[in-house]
Each structure stands twice: as C-alpha cells, then as structure tokens.
Amino acid sequence: MRKLYLVTYDVGNPDRLRRVYRLMRGYGDHVQLSVFICELSPVERAQLQSRVEEIIHMREDQVLLVDLGPVDGRAPGAIKALGKRYLHPEHLAIII
C-alpha cells in the first residue's frame, strides 16, 4: 500500500543539502524550501531512508518523514494550507 509522506530536512552543509535535495527530487514533489510530498511504497520508503542516511551526518542534520496515511485514503486531505492554496500534484501515466 502506498502512503503519502511529508518529508522535511534541515541540513547544515551546503554540499550535503544539495545532495539531499537532488535525491528527494527522485522521490517526490518539491512543495516548499526543504519540504517534499512523496507517495511511497514500503520498499521505496526503506530505500529513501537508507539513501538519506548515506548522505547526512546524524549528529548535525535532521530529516523528518511524516506518515500522512494511505494515498487512497484520508492522506490527500491531511494537508491544510494557510495563505496560498496547496494543490496535491496529480500523477498521471504518460504513454509514449
């Protein structure tokens, strides 16, 4: 079952920060500075966690993965935006 995750990070070193950002682009949608929304299977979540742990320094940096619930459940409505409206990105299959 795929779940929706809010992923946010605070990485002190510019090189590690760029590496985490580039990694996260492959897993989700960049919604704010150092914030991503990701739809992940359990395997993808484990892979993401492992890859992040290879980049960050555990005593200096922090990455939070917040489980918002099943993608086909209440998760898309779990985000409340104040100010500018948040639109959950639609992922459509592209057939070539």
DOMAR-569770 format. One record per residue: residue number from 1; residue in one letter; y, x, z of N, C-alpha, C in turn. Coordinates in steps of 0.02 Angstrom, whole numbers, plus 50000, padded with zeros to 5 digits. Layout:
# DOMAR-569770
{NUM, "A", {Y, X, Z}, {Y, X, Z}, {Y, X, Z}}
...
This chain:
# DOMAR-569770
{1, "M", {49941, 50042, 50000}, {50000, 50000, 50000}, {50062, 50044, 50000}}
{2, "R", {50107, 50030, 49955}, {50169, 50067, 49951}, {50218, 50040, 50002}}
{3, "K", {50255, 50087, 50033}, {50305, 50068, 50082}, {50372, 50096, 50061}}
{4, "L", {50424, 50065, 50086}, {50492, 50087, 50073}, {50514, 50130, 50132}}
{5, "Y", {50540, 50189, 50117}, {50564, 50236, 50169}, {50637, 50252, 50157}}
{6, "L", {50674, 50256, 50211}, {50741, 50283, 50211}, {50733, 50356, 50234}}
{7, "V", {50754, 50402, 50192}, {50747, 50473, 50208}, {50817, 50503, 50211}}
{8, "T", {50832, 50535, 50267}, {50896, 50567, 50276}, {50885, 50636, 50304}}
{9, "Y", {50929, 50682, 50287}, {50919, 50751, 50309}, {50984, 50785, 50327}}
{10, "D", {50978, 50833, 50373}, {51033, 50875, 50396}, {51007, 50946, 50393}}
{11, "V", {51025, 50982, 50341}, {51000, 51049, 50329}, {51060, 51096, 50329}}
{12, "G", {51059, 51146, 50373}, {51116, 51189, 50384}, {51128, 51242, 50331}}
{13, "N", {51077, 51267, 50299}, {51084, 51320, 50250}, {51092, 51291, 50180}}
{14, "P", {51143, 51313, 50142}, {51156, 51284, 50076}, {51097, 51290, 50028}}
{15, "D", {51061, 51346, 50029}, {51003, 51355, 49984}, {50948, 51306, 50002}}
{16, "R", {50932, 51299, 50066}, {50881, 51252, 50086}, {50903, 51180, 50072}}
{17, "L", {50968, 51166, 50082}, {50995, 51100, 50068}, {50984, 51081, 49995}}
{18, "R", {51000, 51127, 49949}, {50990, 51114, 49878}, {50916, 51103, 49862}}
{19, "R", {50872, 51143, 49893}, {50800, 51136, 49880}, {50775, 51068, 49905}}
{20, "V", {50798, 51046, 49963}, {50777, 50980, 49988}, {50804, 50925, 49942}}
{21, "Y", {50866, 50931, 49921}, {50895, 50881, 49875}, {50855, 50876, 49811}}
{22, "R", {50840, 50933, 49780}, {50802, 50933, 49718}, {50732, 50903, 49728}}
{23, "L", {50701, 50919, 49784}, {50635, 50890, 49800}, {50640, 50814, 49806}}
{24, "M", {50689, 50791, 49843}, {50697, 50720, 49855}, {50710, 50680, 49792}}
{25, "R", {50744, 50710, 49743}, {50757, 50675, 49680}, {50692, 50656, 49645}}
{26, "G", {50639, 50693, 49657}, {50575, 50678, 49627}, {50536, 50624, 49664}}
{27, "Y", {50561, 50603, 49722}, {50525, 50554, 49763}, {50562, 50488, 49771}}
{28, "G", {50628, 50487, 49759}, {50664, 50425, 49773}, {50732, 50423, 49740}}
{29, "D", {50771, 50374, 49762}, {50838, 50362, 49735}, {50891, 50387, 49784}}
{30, "H", {50936, 50427, 49758}, {50991, 50455, 49798}, {51043, 50401, 49807}}
{31, "V", {51052, 50377, 49869}, {51098, 50321, 49881}, {51162, 50342, 49916}}
{32, "Q", {51160, 50396, 49955}, {51220, 50422, 49987}, {51209, 50496, 49999}}
{33, "L", {51261, 50531, 50021}, {51255, 50602, 50036}, {51198, 50613, 50085}}
{34, "S", {51148, 50651, 50066}, {51089, 50667, 50108}, {51048, 50606, 50128}}
{35, "V", {51050, 50553, 50087}, {51011, 50493, 50102}, {50976, 50470, 50038}}
{36, "F", {50911, 50458, 50044}, {50870, 50433, 49988}, {50831, 50372, 50010}}
{37, "I", {50816, 50328, 49963}, {50770, 50272, 49972}, {50710, 50289, 49929}}
{38, "C", {50650, 50288, 49959}, {50589, 50307, 49924}, {50536, 50254, 49932}}
{39, "E", {50502, 50237, 49877}, {50443, 50195, 49879}, {50383, 50242, 49875}}
{40, "L", {50344, 50247, 49929}, {50291, 50297, 49933}, {50224, 50266, 49953}}
{41, "S", {50172, 50292, 49922}, {50104, 50277, 49945}, {50090, 50323, 50004}}
{42, "P", {50036, 50311, 50042}, {50020, 50357, 50097}, {50010, 50429, 50073}}
{43, "V", {49980, 50438, 50014}, {49969, 50506, 49988}, {50036, 50539, 49970}}
{44, "E", {50080, 50501, 49937}, {50146, 50527, 49919}, {50187, 50545, 49981}}
{45, "R", {50182, 50504, 50033}, {50217, 50519, 50095}, {50193, 50584, 50126}}
{46, "A", {50128, 50594, 50127}, {50099, 50655, 50154}, {50120, 50716, 50113}}
{47, "Q", {50120, 50708, 50047}, {50141, 50763, 50003}, {50214, 50780, 50015}}
{48, "L", {50257, 50729, 50020}, {50328, 50739, 50032}, {50338, 50776, 50098}}
{49, "Q", {50305, 50753, 50150}, {50312, 50784, 50216}, {50291, 50858, 50213}}
{50, "S", {50236, 50872, 50181}, {50211, 50940, 50176}, {50260, 50984, 50138}}
{51, "R", {50287, 50959, 50083}, {50333, 50998, 50043}, {50399, 51010, 50079}}
{52, "V", {50423, 50960, 50115}, {50484, 50968, 50154}, {50474, 51021, 50208}}
{53, "E", {50417, 51019, 50242}, {50403, 51067, 50295}, {50400, 51139, 50269}}
{54, "E", {50384, 51148, 50205}, {50384, 51215, 50175}, {50455, 51241, 50163}}
{55, "I", {50503, 51195, 50158}, {50572, 51215, 50142}, {50615, 51224, 50205}}
{56, "I", {50611, 51177, 50251}, {50659, 51177, 50307}, {50639, 51226, 50362}}
{57, "H", {50687, 51242, 50403}, {50675, 51280, 50465}, {50671, 51229, 50521}}
{58, "M", {50613, 51226, 50554}, {50600, 51173, 50603}, {50649, 51174, 50662}}
{59, "R", {50677, 51230, 50679}, {50723, 51234, 50737}, {50795, 51222, 50718}}
{60, "E", {50811, 51225, 50653}, {50880, 51220, 50630}, {50895, 51155, 50592}}
{61, "D", {50846, 51129, 50557}, {50856, 51074, 50511}, {50821, 51011, 50536}}
{62, "Q", {50840, 50953, 50509}, {50808, 50891, 50527}, {50803, 50846, 50466}}
{63, "V", {50743, 50816, 50457}, {50732, 50766, 50405}, {50701, 50706, 50440}}
{64, "L", {50731, 50647, 50428}, {50706, 50586, 50458}, {50675, 50542, 50403}}
{65, "L", {50614, 50519, 50413}, {50581, 50471, 50368}, {50574, 50407, 50408}}
{66, "V", {50610, 50355, 50388}, {50610, 50292, 50423}, {50571, 50241, 50382}}
{67, "D", {50516, 50216, 50409}, {50473, 50168, 50376}, {50506, 50099, 50379}}
{68, "L", {50525, 50072, 50321}, {50557, 50006, 50319}, {50507, 49950, 50305}}
{69, "G", {50445, 49968, 50294}, {50393, 49918, 50284}, {50368, 49915, 50212}}
{70, "P", {50322, 49869, 50199}, {50292, 49863, 50132}, {50344, 49846, 50079}}
{71, "V", {50337, 49878, 50021}, {50383, 49866, 49965}, {50383, 49793, 49945}}
{72, "D", {50325, 49761, 49947}, {50320, 49691, 49926}, {50329, 49643, 49984}}
{73, "G", {50351, 49668, 50042}, {50362, 49626, 50100}, {50436, 49621, 50116}}
{74, "R", {50453, 49632, 50178}, {50521, 49625, 50201}, {50564, 49687, 50189}}
{75, "A", {50535, 49741, 50167}, {50571, 49805, 50161}, {50635, 49801, 50119}}
{76, "P", {50634, 49772, 50059}, {50696, 49772, 50020}, {50754, 49737, 50055}}
{77, "G", {50741, 49689, 50098}, {50794, 49655, 50134}, {50812, 49688, 50200}}
{78, "A", {50779, 49743, 50217}, {50790, 49776, 50281}, {50855, 49816, 50283}}
{79, "I", {50886, 49827, 50226}, {50947, 49866, 50223}, {51007, 49819, 50219}}
{80, "K", {51052, 49825, 50267}, {51113, 49785, 50269}, {51171, 49833, 50256}}
{81, "A", {51209, 49818, 50206}, {51266, 49861, 50188}, {51331, 49829, 50212}}
{82, "L", {51375, 49871, 50239}, {51442, 49851, 50257}, {51488, 49886, 50207}}
{83, "G", {51536, 49851, 50182}, {51579, 49880, 50130}, {51547, 49869, 50062}}
{84, "K", {51544, 49922, 50024}, {51517, 49918, 49957}, {51445, 49892, 49959}}
{85, "R", {51429, 49847, 49915}, {51363, 49815, 49914}, {51308, 49864, 49895}}
{86, "Y", {51251, 49861, 49930}, {51192, 49902, 49914}, {51147, 49862, 49868}}
{87, "L", {51129, 49890, 49811}, {51082, 49859, 49765}, {51019, 49901, 49764}}
{88, "H", {50963, 49871, 49782}, {50899, 49907, 49780}, {50883, 49921, 49707}}
{89, "P", {50870, 49985, 49689}, {50856, 50001, 49619}, {50792, 49968, 49595}}
{90, "E", {50793, 49943, 49535}, {50734, 49914, 49504}, {50697, 49969, 49467}}
{91, "H", {50632, 49973, 49477}, {50591, 50022, 49442}, {50549, 49985, 49391}}
{92, "L", {50568, 49993, 49329}, {50533, 49958, 49275}, {50491, 50009, 49236}}
{93, "A", {50435, 49987, 49213}, {50393, 50030, 49172}, {50425, 50039, 49103}}
{94, "I", {50425, 50099, 49078}, {50451, 50113, 49012}, {50392, 50131, 48967}}
{95, "I", {50383, 50093, 48915}, {50328, 50106, 48869}, {50356, 50140, 48807}}
{96, "I", {50327, 50197, 48790}, {50351, 50235, 48732}, {50299, 50232, 48677}}
